Amino acid sequence: MRLPWRAGDVWVRGSRRYRAFDDDLLPRPTFEALKAAGPLPLAVPAKFEDYLAARQSG
């Protein structure tokens, strides 16, 4: 027995609000090039441990 529709079961092609999650991801070659060029341009530390330490300190 299939349950009723759930969030994420359907999205509208071309819609900005309901789109596939994969549309928001960088292509792997682009990510690898950014990673090889130096630190990733992130708004938070790339390592969880660094992020956690920053949150706990202040």
N, C-alpha and C positions, 0 to 999 in steps of 0.2 A: 504494500500500500504506500503510495506516494503522498507525502504531506503537502499542504498548500504552498504556494509560491513563497520563497524567502528572499530577503535582500541579497542581491548579488546573482540571483538566478537569471535575470534578464537585464540587458542594457540596450539602449537605442543607438544604432550606428550613427556616428556623426554628432551625437549629443555631447555637449560639454559637461553636463551634470551627471548623466548616467553612462559611463563609458567603461571599457575594460581596464582593469588595474594595470595590465601590462603596457598600456599606452603611456603611462607616467614614468616608466623605467627607461634608463639610458640603454642604448644598444651595448652589448658586451665589448665590441671593439673600441667604442668611444670611452667607456669606463676604463678599460685597460690602458688606453693612451693617456688619459688624465692621471691615472695612478702612476704610470711610468714617468710622467713629466714632473712630478713632485707632490707636495701635499695636496690632498683633495680639497677643492673649494667648498667646504661645508660650514654651516652656521654653528655647528657643535663639534666637539672633539671627535676624531674618527675612532678612538679607542674608548670602549665603555668605561674602563677603569679611570681614565682621565676625566671623562664626563662626570662620573660619580664623585670623584675627589673634588671637582670644582663645585658641584652641588652641595656637598657636605660642608665645604669650607665657607660658604658664604651666601 
